């Protein structure tokens, strides 16, 4: 399959299928990975297996860089992050916002990005609880449930900012809440939602003017960063450097005016 637009539609259908699994789940197991805040459910694993199997059917030459990578055929998994920019790589988070899912907060999604030689070309994120499908193809704009989202600007002082707490990295605790306090002083208000992928999408569609988090993995933001950039958002790490899809990074995504405000007032203190 060579038509990228057709492939994007197929990936959208897989995201919808994943959403059906999430929204219908009633019984699942939970395990800790690296600590009490880092958990995986049997639904995460079920979705990831489904996505890998079906994406391999669409793109047999692809490989995967995923959040849940210990229980799957190693033949197709990228274990050396330096290999992410070689060929076609799907970067997947089967459930972004797993804790929200476990505790019934109904704010979770499936995130799928397709990178080609290190460049994210397709991003698809589906929120089954709001039935919102965000989809972007590099250079062709971003869509929400089939409606193209506009490119626009927004001032931080008249808008809401959202931040993440990097719960798997306790070294970021103090600077994170310092950042949150500074954002609160500058923005109309702040939020913390528990899903970085949806924070990217909600920034893309204007519900937030700026999103910042000090430590995230590529599967948290690969799809969302493309979705946001296709609506005119600036995308970088917290210091203004290009985002890496190989390793953990800080993330800053926002409207040009809001990002300028961030760099003018906050950046050097983080």
N, C-alpha and C positions, 0 to 999 in steps of 0.2 A: 504494500500500500504506500504510494508515493505522494498522494495528495494530502498536504498538511491540514487543510481545512476539514477534509473528510476524517482524518485521523483524530482531530480535535473533537469532532462529533462522537466518535467511538469512545474516546476517553470520557467525555461528558456522560455517556450512557453507563459506563462503568462506575463513575462517581455516584450516579443516581442509584445504581444497584447496591453500592456500598451503603448509601443512605438508608435504603430499605432495611438492610441488616441492622443498622444502628437503631432506627426508630421502632423496629419490631422486637428488639432484644428484651427479654424478660428474665432470663436466667443465664448467668455467666460467672466464670471464676476470675479471681483477682490475685495477682502476684506482685511482690516487690521486686524491683530490679536492683538499683544501686542504693535505695533508701526508701523511707516511708512516703516521700513525695513523688517518687519515680516508680510508677506502677504500670502494669500491662494487664489487659483482660483477655479472656478467650475470644472476645469479639474483635479486638485489635488483630489477633493472629488469624482469625477466620477471614477477615476482610483483606489483610495483606496477602494471604495465599490466593484468594480469588483474583485479586488485581494482578499479581504476578503471573498466574496461569493464563489469564485472558490477554494481558499485554504481550506476553510472549507469543501468543497466537497471532496478534496483530503485527508485531515487530520482532520476528524471531532472533534478530541479531542484537537485541537490546540487552542491557544489564541493569541492575538495580542498586540504588543507594537508599536504604530504608531505615526507619526507626527500629523496627523489630526485625533483627537480622540473625538471630542465633538458632532458629529452628527451621530454616529453609535450605533448599539445595544451594550449596556454596558455589556451584558452577556459575550461577547467574548473579551472584551478589558481589558488589565491589567492597573489598575489605581494605584496600589501600586507597585512601581519599585522593591521592594524586592521579588515580585512574578515572576519576569522575569526568574529566574533560577529554576522554578518549571515546569517540563514537557516540552512540545513542544511549542515554542513561535516564531511567525514570527514577525520580526522587519522590518518595512516598511517605506520607504519614497517614496510616489507616484511620486513626481517630486522633485528631488534634483537639485537645481539651478532654483527655481521658478522665481526669478527676471530676470535671463537670459531668461527664457521662455517668460515672460511677455514683455520684451523689444526686443525680436527677436534676441538675441545673439546666438542662436542655439548651446548652450552648456549646456545641461540638461540631466537628466537620471532618470530611475526608479531603486530603490535599494531595494532588498529583501534578508533578511538573515533569516535562520532558526536556532534557538538555541534549544539545547536539554539539559535540566537540567543546563542551564547557559553557555554551551559551543556552540559557533557558529560552526555548522557542514556543512552548505551550504551557499554560498554567490553568488548572481546573480545580475549583474548590466548591464543595457542596455542603450546605447546612440543611440537614433533613428536618430539623425542628421548625424552621421558617420556610422550608421549601424554596431556598434561594441558591441558585446555581450561578457562580461567578466563573467566567471563562475568558481567556485571552490567548491570542496568537501574536507573537512578536511583530510589531509594525502594523497590526490590523485592528487595534483597539481592544477594549474590554467590554464584555456583555454580562448583564444580570438578567437571568431568565429570558434571554434572547433580545433584550433591549440594550442598545449601545449606550454606554455611560459617557457623559461629556468630559472634556478636558476643561479644568477650571482652576482658579486659585482661591485661597481662603486665608484670612488672618487668624492667628492663634488666639488673640485676646477675645475674639468674638465666637470662639468655637471650643469644642471639647477635645482634650488630648487624652490618649490612652497609653498606659505603660504596662510592661510585664515585669514579673518579679524573679524571673530566672530561678525557679524553685529547686532545680537540680544543682545549683552552684551557690553555696552559702557565702562564698567570698564576696558576692555581689550585694549582699543584704543591705549594708549601710549605704553604699553609693546609690543603690536603687531607690531607697526611700528618700534620700536627699534629692535625687532627680525628681521623684514624684512631688515633693514639696515645692521645688522650683517651678515645675510645670503648673502646679496649682496656682501659684502666684501670677503666672503669665497668661494662662488660659481662662476661659469662662468656667471650666470645671475639668475634673479628671475622672478616669474610669480605669478599672482593672478587671478584665473579663475572663481570663483563664484560657484563651485560645489565641495564640499569636497569628495563626493563619486567618482567622476571622477578623482580628484587629487590622491586618493588611487590607482585607476586603472592605471593611467598614470605613477605612480611610479612603480607599479607592472610590467609594460611592458617596462620600461626603458626610457620613455620620460622625467621623472624627477628622480633625485637621492634621493630626500628627500622632505617630506611634513610635515609641522608643522602648528598647529592652537591651540589657547589657550583655546577655549571653543566650544565644539560641543556636540550635543545630540547623543545618541546611534544609532538612525536611520540614522544619517549622515555617520557613519563609520563602523557599525557592519558587513555589507557584504564586504565593501572595505578592512577592516583590514584582513579578512580571505584571500581574493583574493591576497593581497600584501604578506602576510606571506607565502603563498604557492609558491611564486617565490623567497623565500629566504630573503625577507625584514624583518628587525627587527621592531616590533610593540610594542609601549608602550605609556604612557603619557609623557608629556614634561620633567618630572623628572626621567623617566626610570622605573616607576612603571607599573604593568599590567593594561591594559585598562579595564574599567568597562562597561558592557552593561546595567547597571541599571540606571545610572545617567549621567549627563553632565560630560565631562572630556576634558582636553587638549589631543592632539593627536600628536604623532611623529611616522612617518613611513619612513623607508629608507633603503638603502643598508648598510651593516655592516660598511664599511669604512666611509661612509658619516655620519652615526649615531655616530660613534666614534669621528669623527671630531667635530660634534655638541656638544657632551658631553665634549670634551676636551676644547672647546673654547667658547661656548655660554651658556650652560645650567645654570651655576651658576649666570648669570647676568639677567635671566628672572624672 
